[in-house]
Amino acid sequence: MTLTMKFSEVLYNARNAKKLTQSQVAEAVSISVRWYQKVEAGLRLPGTIPALKLMLLLDIDVEELREASGLPKLDDQKHKDFAKI
């Protein structure tokens, strides 16, 4: 499963958990309903700002998204080294 499909699955589940329609979500983050439908269908991956708005609105945790995407977790030492930059 691609990153786009996994992101869309997380969006779909989060939206349904909050009992929101696609129209409500699109309006809340100032995007078109059609564009949001394409994102949720896994046909598009949102840019940084729309993705952050969607994550905030739907209470999607970055860690949840990382796990769903199958990306490796940074070990503590690498994370500490990265934080020094």
C-alpha positions as CSV (number, residue, x, y, z in Angstrom):
1,M,0.0,0.0,0.0
2,T,1.4,3.4,-0.9
3,L,1.9,6.4,1.4
4,T,-1.0,8.2,-0.4
5,M,-3.3,5.3,0.3
6,K,-2.3,5.0,3.9
7,F,-2.7,8.7,4.5
8,S,-6.1,8.5,2.9
9,E,-7.1,5.6,5.1
10,V,-6.0,7.5,8.3
11,L,-8.0,10.6,7.1
12,Y,-11.1,8.5,6.3
13,N,-11.1,6.8,9.7
14,A,-10.4,10.0,11.6
15,R,-13.2,11.9,9.8
16,N,-15.7,9.1,10.4
17,A,-14.7,8.9,14.1
18,K,-15.6,12.6,14.4
19,K,-18.8,12.1,12.4
20,L,-17.9,14.8,9.9
21,T,-18.8,14.9,6.2
22,Q,-16.3,15.4,3.5
23,S,-17.9,18.8,2.9
24,Q,-17.5,19.8,6.5
25,V,-13.8,18.9,6.5
26,A,-13.1,20.6,3.2
27,E,-14.9,23.8,4.4
28,A,-13.0,23.8,7.7
29,V,-9.6,23.7,6.1
30,S,-10.5,25.9,3.1
31,I,-10.2,23.4,0.3
32,S,-12.7,22.3,-2.3
33,V,-14.8,19.2,-1.6
34,R,-13.6,17.6,-4.8
35,W,-10.0,18.1,-3.9
36,Y,-10.6,16.6,-0.5
37,Q,-12.4,13.6,-2.0
38,K,-9.4,13.0,-4.2
39,V,-7.1,13.1,-1.1
40,E,-9.3,10.7,0.8
41,A,-9.6,8.4,-2.2
42,G,-5.8,8.1,-2.3
43,L,-5.6,9.9,-5.6
44,R,-3.7,12.9,-4.3
45,L,-1.4,13.6,-1.4
46,P,-1.9,17.0,0.2
47,G,0.9,19.6,0.5
48,T,2.3,20.5,3.9
49,I,-0.1,23.2,4.9
50,P,-3.3,21.4,3.9
51,A,-2.0,18.2,5.5
52,L,-1.2,20.0,8.8
53,K,-4.7,21.6,8.8
54,L,-6.3,18.2,8.2
55,M,-4.3,16.6,10.9
56,L,-5.1,19.3,13.4
57,L,-8.8,19.3,12.5
58,L,-9.1,15.5,12.7
59,D,-6.8,15.1,15.7
60,I,-4.4,12.9,13.7
61,D,-1.1,12.3,15.6
62,V,2.1,12.5,13.6
63,E,3.2,9.2,15.2
64,E,-0.1,7.5,14.1
65,L,0.7,8.7,10.5
66,R,4.3,7.4,10.7
67,E,3.1,4.0,11.9
68,A,0.4,3.8,9.2
69,S,3.0,4.7,6.6
70,G,5.4,2.1,7.7
71,L,8.2,4.6,8.2
72,P,10.9,3.6,10.7
73,K,10.9,5.2,14.1
74,L,14.1,7.2,14.9
75,D,16.0,5.7,17.8
76,D,16.6,7.9,20.8
77,Q,20.3,8.6,19.9
78,K,19.5,9.6,16.3
79,H,16.7,11.8,17.6
80,K,18.9,13.5,20.1
81,D,21.6,14.1,17.5
82,F,19.0,15.5,15.1
83,A,17.7,17.9,17.8
84,K,21.2,19.4,18.1
85,I,21.1,20.8,14.6
